[in-house]
Structure formats: C-alpha cells, structure tokens
Amino acid sequence: MSQLKAIQDENVALWLPRLAVQGGPRFLQIADALQAAVADGSLKPGDRLPPQRRLAAQLDVDLTTVTRAYDEARRRQLLEGRGARGTYVAAPKVELTAVLDLSMNTPPPPEGVDFDDLLKQGLSQVLMRTDNELLMNYHLGGGSEADRKAGARWLEPMFGHLDARQLVVCPGAQAAIAAAILALTAPGDVILAEPTSYPGLRAAAAQFGRHIIAVEADKHGMVPEMLEEACERHKPGLVYLNPTLQNPTAITMPERRRKAIAGVAKRCNVRIVEDDPYWRLAEAPPPPLAAFAPDQAIYISTLSKCLTPGLRVAFVLLRDPHERERFLGALRAFALMAAPLTAALATQWILDGSADGLLAGVRGEARLRHRMARTILAGRYSGAGDGLHVWLELPAYWTASQLARAADREGIAVTPADAFAMGSASVNAIRISLGSIQDRGRLQAGLHRLSQLLARRPESFGAAVV
C-alpha cells in the first residue's frame, strides 16, 4: 500500500497547482489544473485522485474548496466517483460525429439576436402585466382577446386591418390543419392537394379517414383548369394549398395564378385551407389566396416556422362565425387550446416589436444561407433565395432514396421526395433545410459534403464484405 500511495502522491505532484492570490477562486484554479493535467496526459483515465482532506492539506486550503473543485471537475466530465473506492479520472466521452441535419425545416438562429435575453425579457413582461391565474387557466374561446388582437397585428402585412374576433389562436399549424379537416369534411371525403405537399396533411387525413387526391401542378403551383376538373369529378371537402415558398418545392404561386385558383374555388363552392407559414419570410410575396376568396379560404399562419419552433402558436382566420364555432369544437376534441403562457409570450413579442426584430434576423440569416447554398450547389440550386429550404432535383444516376441513404452514411440527413408525395408518383428530388444546423460553418461543411456526394455515382459505393 505504501508503494501505491507513493505513486498516487507522485501523480498529484505532477498536476498540483500553485494557487495564485490573484488567480481567481481557488476551487476554479484546482479544477483548471485538473483539466490541464488530463489534457496533457499527466493524469490518465483511471488514475485515482487523493482523498479530499489530503489534497486540502497539501494545498493548504479548506476542505470546502477542494469539494467544490472536485464538483466542478465532475461537471466538466473530468472525474467520476466510485463510491468508497474514491474519485478517479474519467474515461473520455466518445464523441460520435454529430449528424448534419438538413432534414428539418426550422428557422435559423439570427445573428446578433440574444435569444436568451429576448426570452427572459418577454416572460418577465408577461408575468408583470398578466394575472397569473389567467395564465394557468383554460382559454376555450380560441385565445384571449389580447392574443387575438396580436394575431390581427401579425396578419396586417397580408390583409391590412382585421377584426380580431375572426381569429382563432391554435397550438401550431398542424393542429389547425387537423381541426379544419374534422370541422369541414366527413369520413371518406376527398381532399385535393398538389402532387408534392406538406406531410402533415397526409398524416392528418389518414388518421381521420379522408382521401387525398393530387391535382397537377406546374412551375407556378396547382393548375386551375385541373383543379376545376378535379372538383367536378371528386366533389372534394377541401383543397389544401401552401402557396408561398411551398413545402417542399419552394415555389411561390404568382398573383395571377392565385386569382385563378380563387375563381375556381368560388365557382365550385369548395373551401381552401391556405397553410401559409413562410409568407413573412418571402421577398415581396403576392397577397394570400384568402384575400381573393375571403369567403372560401381558411388562412393559417404559424409563428413556429418564422420565429422559433418552441413558439407553438398559429393564427387562423375564419370569417364565418358558424364555421369558426365548428372549427373550435373540432380543435377541442384533441388540442383544447394553445398553452396560455406560450400564447401570452407570442402576444408580448408581437405587441412590443420583438417579434418583428426576430423575424428580420431570421429572414436575413435565411437569405445569407441561401446565397451559400447557391454558391456551393452551383447549377443544382433551385431555391427561391429566401425561406427555409431548397428543393434539389437529382441527376438521373441518383434516386432520392439512394441519395438519402448515402448521405446518411456520410453523416448528413436530408428528406427524399417520397416523404412529400400525395399520390403514387414522386419526382426525383430531395429537400434540403437550411435552418436546422445552428452553426453556419457546419452548414457550409454539410453542403460541401452533399455537393461532393452528388457529383459521384452510386456505384462508387462498394458493398462491404465481412
């Protein structure tokens, strides 16, 4: 045992810090010395550290200082306790290569916006100005009066002044889509959509026993003549459209096409669910379809896609009061309401201007990332220059599923076209999301790796023999 103690004392001597009077808190000096010794190999995984009392005596500090130093070293994952056997240098954590996620459509973190401070200030103002009892209670009317007024303010760029009573506050766009399907269609009804569209629509329709039929689209979106023909043939309950920076194709339907679609909806007396999460990210988008067919369209605008995913608040414009009540009844069947605290935070940010500031930051960062993607992907880039995603049509030697699997082996996640297919046919393409990787440098690296992968052929990936 004396030999083992001698070895341990020698190990201690190798990293034992000389505590400086002006060197900051002594427990941090000890933890920093431990970290440096592990980094340079003076202390190795499995080395036992001296008991805290002995180290305190050697350093001429009190026991509390050493205890705090060991706790800090554990927080840094440098040490591990093994019960009565003592404290040991921890084995290094295996740092697996993080997946570069280009598959999830989330707003990019805006440069120069202190999100932590924004969140703290917003919540502080909410708690200061709102009765806590209201924040912890049921709001069954589709949001508080203040929340609906904030929604009207948020939708002003699209519609001008709105009557806040026509708005419903929902816990996200997916809940709003589901409620619209339940309220306005019956089991077995047909929903018309573009051939490639938001997967959440397909999921909701399948759960509720509705059938999606794809209507032909071109470079401007759904073709009006084909929509009219489909309406006459299938008598749909709803038409679903995402006309601005469409997910996944990134197409923005021009104003002339929107007016034509609105005209079809009026003639055929069919309701449109206009899911428009990216309108406020787009550069000079046309007015919504709901502006041309106000009695036919249900308009959905979510904050999750243009501010932050955690802000699960969507504003739904429903002009018909009877339809609004049916919608609310359907919503209560599965979601009841938006969380009042989250809705109050959204309201606070909209009314004090924070939401507009955050939106401007997201919009600027998204456009910068699109420029990056355009440069790296060269002739393959087909984005709109704004929004959150790029629709990348593939060379003939790749299928979307092949490329997605190959990218996965390279540590990159992308979404193949079949995830968005509303029918049996699917284009040979992938969607690349530009916001989900927080660090711009890592996004750049991921895009470069993807570009290199696209330039190779699948046959260059030989199967392993084991």
N, C-alpha and C positions, 0 to 999 in steps of 0.2 A: 504493500500500500504506500510506503514511503516513496518508492520509485515512481508510482503513478502520480502521487501528489507533486513530486518534483517536476514531472512532465507538464502537469497542469499549470504549475506556477511559472514554468518557462513559457507556456503558451500565453499566459496572462501578461507576462513581461513584454512579449512581442508587440502587443497592441495597447498596453496600459497607457492611457493618455496622461499628458502633463496638463493638468487643469489650469487654465489661464484666468486670472482675476477679471480681465476684460473680455473673456471669450464667450460670454453669454451664459445662459442657465447651465449649471454643471451637469444636470441629467442629460441635456442635449449634447454636451461635449462628449460624454461617455457613449451615448448612442451613436454619435457620428464616428467616434473612434472604432467602435464595433463594426460599423458599416464599412469603413475604410479597410479594416483588417480582413473582413470577409471578401471584399473586392480584390485585394492584392494577394490573397491566399495565405496570409499569416494565420488566419483562422479558417479551418476547413469544416465542411459538413460533418456532423457527428462529434466534433470537439466539445468536450464538456467545459462549461464555464464555472468559475469558482462560486461557492455559495455567496449570497449577497452580503452577509455580515463580514466575511473575509475580505471581499473586494472593497467594502466600505472602509475597513481598517487600513487596507493597503493604500487607498486613495485619500485617506483622512477626510472622509465625508460622512454624513449621517446615513443611516440605513434607508430612510425615505428617498434620498437622492438616487441611490442605486436601484431601489424598487421601481422608481419612475423611469429610470434609464432602461431597465430590462423591459418594462411595459412598452416603452416607445420602440425598442428594438423588435419586440413581438409584433407591434402594429406594422412595422416595416417588413415583416415576414422574414426577419433575420434569425430569430430564435424560436425554439419550441420547448415547452415544459414537458417533462416525462415523469410527473408525479414525484414520488420520494427519491427517484434516481437523480433528480436535479434538472438543470437547464442546459440545453445543447444548441449548437449552431445548426440551424435548419437546413435541410437539403434545398437546393434551388428549385423554385417552381418551374415546371416545364412550360415554357411559353410557346404554345402552339400558334402557328401563323393565323392571325385573325382573318376571317373571310372578308373580302372586299365586297360589300353588299350593294350591288347595283340593281336590286330587285324591288325595293320598297319605295313607293312614292311618298316621301316626306319632305317638308320644306328644309332647305339648307340653313345652317346656322349663320345668321347675318353678321358680317364683320362690324366691329365697333358697337355692337349692342350687348350690354351687360345683362344677360337674361336673368341671372340670379337677382340682381338689383331690381330689375323690372318686376319680377315675381314678388319679391318682398314688399316693394312699394305698393303694388297693386293690391295684394292681400291686406296690407296694413290699412289702406284707404277703405277697402270693403268692410273690414271689421270695425273701423272707426265710424263709418256712415250708415251701416246697416244693422238693424236689430238682429242679434244673433239667433233669436227664436225663429225669425223668418228664414234664416239660412239653414236651419236644421228641421224645417217643416216641409209638408207636401205642398207642391205648386201644381195643381191639376188643370189649370187653365191654359197650358201651353206656354208657361213662363210668366214672370211677374210683369206688371205694367212697365217698369223700368227696363226690363230685359227686352220686351217687345219694341220699346222706343229705341233702344240701342240697335236692335235689328233693323229698324226702319232707317236709322242713320247709316248703318253699314251698307244698305242696299241703295242709298241715294245715288251713287255714281251710275248704277244700272237703270234706275227708274225715276229719279227725281223724288219729290215728296211722296211719301206713302202714309196711309192710315195704319198706325201700329196695331190696330185691332184686327187687321187682316193677316197678321203674322203669328206663327206658332214657333216656339223655341223647342228644339229637339236635341236629344243626346247624340248628335252626329248625323251625317248624311245617310249612312246605311240604315239607321232606324227610321229615318224619314221615307226612304225608298220602300222599306218593308211596310210601313203604315199606309202609304199610298196604294200599294198593291192590295192590301187587306181591305181598305176602305172602298176602293173604286172598282174592284174586279171580284169575280166569283170563281170557285174551283173549276178548273177546266178551261177558263178564259185564255185567250191569246194575248201576249204582249209582243209588240213589234219593236225591233231594235236593229242597229247596224250590225253587219256581219262580225265585226270585232268590237267588243264593248266591255264595259266595267264588269269584272267577275262577280261583284257583289249582287248585281241584278240577277244573274243566273242562279246564284245560291239562294236568294230570297224566293225567286219564282219556283224553284224546285221544292223548297220546303212547303210552300203554300199550294202546290198542285196546279200552278199555272204553266202555260207552254210558251216558250219564246220562239218566234219565227223571225229569221233575219231578212231584212229588206236591203236590196242592193245599194251600195254606196260608191261614190267616185271620189275624186280628189277634193271635192267640196263638201263631202258628207253624204247623208242619205239623199237618194234621188227622189224628188217629189212625185214624178209620174209612177214610180214603182211603189211608193208609199200609198198613193191613191188606189192603185190596183190591189195592193195587199189589204187595204181597209175594206174594199168592196168584197174581196174574196173571204177574208177571215173574220170580219166584224170584231176587231180587237177591243179589249177592255182598256188598254193603254198603249201609248207609244213612248218609249224611253229614248231620250237623246241627251248627249253630253257635248254640246255644240262648240264649246270654246276650249282649245288645246285638248282635243278629245283624248280620252284614255282608252286605248294606248297609242293611237296613230299620231297624236299631236296636231291634227287638222283643226283649224278654226273655220267653221262654216261662215261663208260671207253673207252680208246682209241680204242680198237678193235671194239667196237660197233660203234663208230664214223666213223671209216673207212668203216665199212659195210654199214652204212646209206649213206655215201658219194658215195659209189659204186652204190647203188640203184638210187640215185639222178642222177648220170651220165647216167646210162643205160636207165632210164625213161625220161631223159631230163626234170626234174622238178626242179623248183627253191626252195631253202630253205631260209627262214627268220630265222636266228640264233640270237635270243634275248639272250644276254649273260651279264646280269648286275652284276653277282656275281663272275665272273671269277677271278678277282683280290683279292677277299676275301677268296678264296678257298686255301686249303693246297695242293700244287703241282698238279694243275688240268692238264688234258691232253690238247694237242693243240686243238684249236677250230675246228669245222667241216669245217669252211671256209679255214683252212689250208690244208685239204684233198680234198676239192672240190672247189677250188678258183673261177671257172667259174660258179658254181651253187649256191653259198651261198651269201647272203647279211648279213653282220655282223653288229650287233648293240651293242654298249657299252655305257651305260649311267653313268654319274657321280652321279646321284641322289641317287642310291642305295648303293654306296660305300663311298661317301664323305658326302653329305648333300642334303636333298630333294630340298632345295631352289636353288641349282645349276642346273637349268633346261637345261642341255647341254648333248647331246648324239652325239657320233661319229659313222657314218655309213660308212662302207667300201663297195664300189661299184666299181668293177674293170672295168666293161664295160662302156665306155663313153656314148653310146647311152642310156643305161639303167639308167645311172646317170642323164641324162637330163630329161628323163621321170619321174624319182623319184622327181627331183627338181620341175618340173611342177606340179606334184600331191601335193607336200608339200605346194607350194604357194597357192593352192586352199583353204587352211584352216589355215595355220600357217605362211606362208610367209618366216619367218626366225627365228633363235634364237635371243633373245634380245642381241644386240652388247655389252652392258655393262656387262651382265652376262657372255657371251662368253669370253670377254676380261679378266674378273676376273679368269675364269677357265684356260685360257691360261697363265696368270701370275703365278698362283699357280703351274701349271704343269711345266713351264719352270724354276721357281726359286726353285723347290723342295718341296714347301709347300704341294702340293697335295700328294706326296709320304709320307710325315710326317703324314698328316692327315689320309691317308689310313692305315698306320701302326698302328696308335692309334685306329682306328675303328676296324681293324682286331683283335688287342689284346683284346679290350673290348668285342667284339663279342665272342671270344673263351672263355673268362672268364665267360660270361653269359651262354654259352652252358654247361660249366662244372657245373655251378649252377643248370641249368635245369636238367642235367643228374642225379645229386645227389638227387634233390627234387622229380623228377618224377620217379626215380628208374627204374623199369623194363619197364615202358611205354615209356621212352625216345627213339626216333628213329632218332635223328638228325645226322648230319654229323660231328659235332664238330666245325663247322665254318659256316659262312653265317649269315643270319638274322632271320631264322625261324626254327621251329620244326614241323614235321608232326606227329600228335599223333593219332594212331588208337585206337578206343574206345572199352571198354568191351561191350559185347553183350547186357547188360541191359541198355545201353545208346544209343540213336540215336544222330547223330551230331546236329540236330535241337533242340532236347530236352536239350542237354547239353549246347548249346549256350544260350538258354532261361534261364536255371537255373543259368548259370554263370552270365548272365546279372542281375538277381535278387541279385546276390552276389556282384555286382559292378565290374564285370570283363567282358571285351569284347574279344571274340575270333571269329574266322571265320570258319563256318562249311564247310564241303567238297562240298556241292552242289553249293557254290559260284564259284567253280573252274571246275565244271562238263562241259565237252564239248559235252556230249550226255545225254541220259536219265538215264544211270546207274551212280551211285556215290558210292564211298566207305564210310564206316562209320568212319569218321575221322574229326579232326579239325586241323587248322593251328594255331600255337602259334608264334607270332612275339616277338622277344626278345629285339628289339632296341627302341621301341616307348616310353617305360617308361624311363625317363631320370635317375631317382634316382635308383641305384642298390638295395637299401634296399626295396623300394616299389615294385620293380620287384620280389624280393625274397618273399615278403609277398603275392603278387599275385599268384606266382607259388605254394606256400604252400596252399593257399585257393583253388586253382584249383585242386591240388592233393587230398585234403580232399573231395572235391566235387566228384571227380572221384571214390573215394572209397565208396561213398554212392549210394544208388539206387534211381531211380526217384520216386518210390512210397513213399519214406520218406518225399516227399514234399507234404503235405496235402493241399487241396484247402481251402481257407479262406471262412468262412460263414458269410455273412453280412445281 
